[in-house]
């Protein structure tokens, strides 16, 4: 258990005016309070510390939740007080010769607001007006359901309790989290994540998530990439598509450590990873469904018949830490400390540490890169609250055991003057729930730098995009580079938007470390290799990829400069295992051809690998989605089972293709 300590939380400067009121009224000669307010929690009480400057005594006023007036609570002889009411607001007035100096009044937000210092974090309690809660959710959804490039970011937190008349709907950049120790501590009617209203399908339902919640009615989770559903309990059926209007198409997704009492109906879902889940049944499969460490009935038949990959237990995964509110310790994260080798879900808190939020430096979007780097040097624990962080220098993670979390799709955005967005020079880290992007030329988004001693780091729900969000030209060499060993990746989407000259991305991901494991690795539309794997003993569970769909001519889609000749030089394989790699495994690989340019693009092979004894690839599919061109082979020069323009190899290793080895 980590011993709590107090950490300063900086209020955004734009809020400074809201802190300067006297006894409920503004005064013309109000003095600016530019000090800091610290929010922490100890032994069931919220603790507040402010800067008293030269004042020795203060009157403390309190306004309870839903109360209209402040009432005198006590006299303070130091710039510190505590209170067990985490929803109350406070007012502090210094005393001079026994009289109040009302022109220097400080308003203190409730603990549940001030601890985050960001109005885009909304905390609801079960005794709040449920009509008002539903209205807030509906209003946010109406704003964000079709606004793919919105600057808005939303994190909605629910204190433990019953919300059984409330339906959750999450649009873009919206995250819902329950704050109980168990998902069943926060119970709702249903989740209804439905088709994009403009397209009539869920193919671009990206960037949304839900965690640690329970639903007692049938629910819909119609999504595609860059989404996350974790530690949830559905007491009815769960649909992964929406047929109400439009064509109901959906493409890709990820559900981890969840319990679905009923049937999961994937409907139109093209591919999906279920990891460490329990369900009654998953009723059919389309292109590439992977079940890793699940309990429940899955589609039957061979890979050719069912397109189903079944792994009995999960492989080297540490569950994502989750935010809670503890009545004794306050806000904090439960952090798993051991690998999850279970079958099915596990909501217990065995092998979890609790890290109080008072350990964290809480960042807000108005914080610049210099300030964030200062905090990264001083503190292992960093929380990025919702918003877009415009960065003019590389963020450097230097402390071993760093813990870097985001809320509400917090977005780290390079302004184009730095080579990297984030450089991780430490080891044994947790990093999750962040979106990376650039406003110009940036060589790399996230780089885990080579380390002499690489103990296990976990990266969960990290998403990367090249273009779409900005009118500026974006140019990126490689989004994600992992040079460290023993890294666990758990749900990535690395994506380039259309526009060859405007949004240029050369490579999606490069893995140089050894013993790196990736669950749900999704990479799309980069101009050369989507994935280059150079490290030994790597393993991938569920891979989803699409070719670039907007090449200006076939000359841009050739490997002649790499020494390839003839047909072998046509196009770039999506998945490239380097020639010197001896050992590599992969399970459930879906690589899709799509071309909207009107120019024929031929790709010699979807996946390229050396034929070494330690290479073992299970269930590899090269499929045609649309446009002029196709894949010529599935792996190297092997087509495998062929139907129309779709090719499949059930197993590629020394035993199944001895002539290649």
Secondary structure, 3 states (H helix, E strand, C coil): CCCCCCCCECCCHHHHHHHECECCECCCCCCCCCCCEEEEEECCEEEEECCCCCCCEEEEEEECCCCCCCEEEEEECCCEEEECCCCCEEEEEEEECCEEEEEEEEEECCHHHHCCCCCCEEEECCCCCHHHHHHHHHHHHHHHCCCCCCCCCEEEEECCEEEEEEEECCCCCEEEEECCCCHHHEEEEEEEECCCCCCCCCCCCCCEEEECCEECCCEEECCCCCEEEECCEECCCEECCCCCCCCCCECCCEEECCEEEEEEECCCECEEEEECCEEEEECCCCCEEEEECCEEECCCCCHHHHCEEEECCCCCCCCCCEEEEECCCEEEEEEECCCCCCCCCCCCCCCEEEEEHHHCEEECCCCCHHHHHHHHHHCCEEEECCCEEEECCCEEECCCCCEEEECCCCEEEECCCCCEEEEECCCCCEEEEEEEEECCEEEEEEEECCCCCCCCEEEEEEEEEECCCCCCCEEEEEEEEECCCCEEEEEEEEEECCCCCCEEEEEEEEECCCCCEEEEEEEECCCCCCEEECCCCEEEEEEEEECCCCCCCHHHCECHHHCCCHHHHECCCCEEECCCCCEEEEEEEEEEEECCCCCCEEECCCEECCCCCEEEEEEEEEEEEECCEEECCCECCECCEEECCEEEEEEECCCCCHHHC
